[in-house]
């Protein structure tokens, strides 16, 4: 299941509050055309087939194909330098491997 960092959760909270989404609204991640990546958008509610993740005060809707791709990933926010200055952008990375027990 997709993991969401605390930093990403704070960014999602900020985005959904600024957009004045209704209760239950959240960030939706959908797969675009094959091999074209993922699309993030704000949604008032999930599509019927979406997987809904909730926790830490945020709601994320995963389109079926996106849920499969992101099953073992983590959603984070990272600073990126742009000509206009530093921006924060969502980033997808691998989840940390569990450490072997001694």
C-alpha positions in Angstrom: 0.0 0.0 0.0 1.2 3.5 -0.8 2.9 5.2 2.2 2.6 8.9 2.7 5.3 10.9 4.5 4.4 13.5 7.1 5.7 16.2 4.8 3.5 15.0 2.0 0.5 14.8 4.3 1.0 18.4 5.4 1.2 19.5 1.7 -2.0 17.6 0.9 -3.8 19.2 3.9 -2.7 22.6 2.7 -3.8 22.0 -0.9 -7.2 20.6 0.0 -7.8 23.4 2.5 -6.9 26.1 0.0 -9.2 24.5 -2.6 -12.0 24.5 -0.1 -12.9 20.8 -0.9 -15.9 19.3 0.9 -15.4 16.9 3.8 -14.1 13.7 2.2 -12.4 15.4 -0.6 -8.7 14.8 -1.3 -5.8 14.3 -3.6 -6.5 11.9 -6.5 -3.6 10.0 -8.2 -4.5 8.5 -11.6 -2.5 6.7 -14.2 -2.4 8.6 -17.5 -1.9 6.8 -20.9 0.5 3.9 -20.7 4.0 4.9 -19.9 3.1 8.5 -19.5 3.3 8.7 -15.7 0.8 9.7 -13.0 -1.5 12.7 -12.8 -2.3 14.3 -9.4 -5.4 16.4 -9.0 -7.8 17.5 -6.3 -11.1 15.7 -6.1 -14.3 16.3 -4.1 -14.9 12.6 -4.0 -13.4 9.4 -5.3 -14.4 7.6 -8.5 -16.4 4.4 -7.7 -13.4 2.1 -8.5 -10.8 4.2 -6.6 -8.9 2.9 -3.6 -9.3 5.4 -0.8 -6.5 5.9 1.7 -7.1 8.0 4.8 -4.9 8.9 7.7 -3.1 11.8 9.4 -6.0 14.1 8.4 -5.7 13.5 4.7 -7.5 11.5 2.0 -5.9 10.1 -1.1 -7.8 8.5 -4.0 -5.9 6.0 -6.1 -7.2 5.1 -9.5 -7.0 1.3 -10.0 -3.9 1.2 -12.3 -2.1 3.9 -10.1 -2.9 1.8 -7.0 -1.1 -1.2 -8.6 1.9 0.9 -9.6 2.2 2.6 -6.2 1.6 -0.4 -4.0 5.2 -0.5 -2.7 6.0 3.2 -3.0 6.1 6.2 -0.8 4.7 9.7 -1.6 6.9 12.5 -0.4 7.5 16.2 -1.1 10.9 17.5 -2.1 12.4 20.9 -2.7 13.3 21.7 -6.3 15.3 24.7 -7.5 13.6 26.6 -10.3 14.4 30.0 -12.0 11.8 31.5 -9.7 13.3 30.0 -6.6 12.7 26.9 -4.6 9.4 25.0 -5.1 8.1 21.9 -3.3 7.0 19.0 -5.6 5.5 15.7 -4.9 7.9 12.8 -5.5 7.4 9.0 -5.6 10.1 6.7 -4.2 10.6 3.2 -3.0 9.5 2.2 0.5 12.4 1.4 2.8 13.2 -2.3 3.1 12.4 -3.7 6.5 15.6 -4.3 8.5 16.4 -8.0 9.2 15.9 -9.0 12.8 18.9 -10.3 14.7 
